[in-house]
Amino acid sequence: MTDRQRVLILGGGSGGLELACGLASGGRLDVTLVDRVGAHVWKPRLHEFAAGTVDTSLSEISFYTLAALRGFRFEQGDVARIDRAGRRVVLRAFSDVKHEAVAPERALPFERCVVALGGVTADFGTPGVKEHAYSLDGRADADAFRQSFVAMMLKARATGEPARIVIVGSGATGTELAANLREAEHAFFERKGHDDRDRLLRITILEAAPEIMPGGDAKLRTQVLQRLDALGIDVVTNAKVSAVEAGLVRTASGATYPADAVMWAAGLTGAPVLKDLADFEMDRKGRIVVDDRLRTTVDPLVYAIGDAASLTPADAKAPLPPTAQIASQEARYLAKALSEAVHGGEPAAFAYRNKGQLISLAGAGTVGILGSRDFIVNGRFAKAAYSALEREHQWTVLGPVRGTVAILADLAMPTRGPALKLHG
Ligand SMILES: Cc1cc2nc3c(=O)[nH]c(=O)nc-3n(C[C@H](O)[C@H](O)[C@H](O)COP(=O)(O)OP(=O)(O)OC[C@H]3O[C@@H](n4cnc5c(N)ncnc54)[C@H](O)[C@@H]3O)c2cc1C
């Protein structure tokens, strides 16, 4: 073994990119990050990009620039599989924008590998979702939805018939998107001082469970429900969607909801590629099972973090949920633990610290629970706490000096009202 072991990180999202920056800053490892796209977008803001309530230009960072800045290598490509015996990762042939293959299949050697390929929205096999619904798995999804939203709003203004958006799923993504769309509606009003009769947009959230945000805290749920109501957003519970058709959502009870656009935000599974990567142990949500050092159960030199990983803490019955908060804590842990392991140490186990849950409902404020204790925060304090996760991410990725400059630039930009982004 040399001091410059090759570490391959697959996926440059919330977890993978933070890990690449953390590992490379030590200078003792040869770190390569692989992603299918050339720029990093912080996924927890996708609903704001979709609604157009924030400008993506401040939130997108080129992997190529970051690699030079932070001292890792970046390899753009689509991960196909991990050849565990040969200690290499295979990337598919690379195609250009015209879908013509321009570079053949490639193989990247490694001594240690970290899978951080994230997750995708689960449609649970519901007919019509793939054909007729949007989801929020990446930047391209948010852009496609925003373009259609703008067209719907212009049509609504021209015809006087409100556009109808149905959101399936009442978790953080569904409720936050609904609130941001209500906020975005303001940009299309023809006059100031409009009232509810002028509505250009009807928003309905459908939830299969008897209450919104299933599994969430009861007090938080009540707060969110009150705020959605104040925003004029309809919430229907016990509404299990059985099919999505062109212009229509059907539920198992036979109810139908006309829709100009449907956003499917009803759950998450591991990225489809995970099950074909190698012979990993998988959980029932398609995620790779890892031990308390984030090592895959079949190979101690291959790790998994974030939405791609299934980690059940010793005192828990179920695996940790897919959140950026967890992906980031795992990345920070592994940046230390992996370096220690490479140099012959025995790192301590990963310990997750629940910092709480915050829901940002645009004009209706931010509400949430801090820590694992049962108290609700709201107002400016909650808004600041909500932003803290992204601020931490910017600091980790850009370093203290550039991170501070980026944060100040971000703060100087209005992200509400007239700053609405109306194009791709
Ligand atoms: C709208 C929305 C709001 C959210 N809000 C919050 C929040 O407020 N708080 C919170 O904690 N969490 C939130 N989340 C969840 C959070 O975004 C995810 O849990 C987190 O991004 C997971 O990080 P990750 O690194 O595991 O994966 P990701 O961030 O999804 O990154 C995966 C990376 O892998 C790349 N990739 C995928 N497949 C391949 C392949 N085959 N080859 C090469 N590259 C590939 C992708 O391009 C991507 O860069 C939100 C999610 C959404 C969608």
The ligand as a Gaussian input file, in Angstrom:
#p B3LYP/6-31G(d) Opt

LIG

0 1
 C      -37.293000      18.839000      -3.643000
 C      -36.444000      18.206000      -2.584000
 C      -36.284000      18.850000      -1.354000
 C      -35.483000      18.269000      -0.366000
 N      -35.322000      18.940000       0.822000
 C      -34.506000      18.429000       1.764000
 C      -34.287000      19.143000       2.990000
 O      -34.840000      20.214000       3.215000
 N      -33.436000      18.581000       3.906000
 C      -32.799000      17.399000       3.682000
 O      -32.031000      16.961000       4.550000
 N      -32.993000      16.691000       2.532000
 C      -33.838000      17.180000       1.573000
 N      -34.035000      16.481000       0.394000
 C      -33.378000      15.162000       0.208000
 C      -31.928000      15.357000      -0.288000
 O      -31.894000      16.147000      -1.433000
 C      -31.278000      13.999000      -0.572000
 O      -31.464000      13.162000       0.530000
 C      -29.773000      14.179000      -0.821000
 O      -29.538000      14.996000      -1.947000
 C      -29.091000      12.817000      -1.015000
 O      -27.731000      13.034000      -1.300000
 P      -26.884000      11.952000      -2.114000
 O      -25.489000      12.478000      -2.174000
 O      -27.114000      10.614000      -1.542000
 O      -27.534000      11.919000      -3.561000
 P      -27.824000      13.080000      -4.604000
 O      -27.698000      14.423000      -3.988000
 O      -29.106000      12.712000      -5.246000
 O      -26.630000      12.921000      -5.656000
 C      -26.499000      11.804000      -6.489000
 C      -25.511000      12.155000      -7.595000
 O      -25.241000      10.963000      -8.356000
 C      -25.249000      11.281000      -9.737000
 N      -25.604000      10.044000     -10.458000
 C      -26.736000       9.309000     -10.341000
 N      -26.671000       8.204000     -11.106000
 C      -25.472000       8.235000     -11.724000
 C      -24.788000       7.352000     -12.620000
 N      -25.325000       6.204000     -13.058000
 N      -23.549000       7.691000     -13.036000
 C      -22.957000       8.847000     -12.608000
 N      -23.554000       9.704000     -11.758000
 C      -24.788000       9.409000     -11.317000
 C      -26.270000      12.391000      -9.872000
 O      -26.037000      13.177000     -11.042000
 C      -26.043000      13.192000      -8.577000
 O      -25.091000      14.226000      -8.754000
 C      -34.845000      17.024000      -0.605000
 C      -35.016000      16.381000      -1.855000
 C      -35.801000      16.955000      -2.824000
 C      -35.967000      16.259000      -4.156000

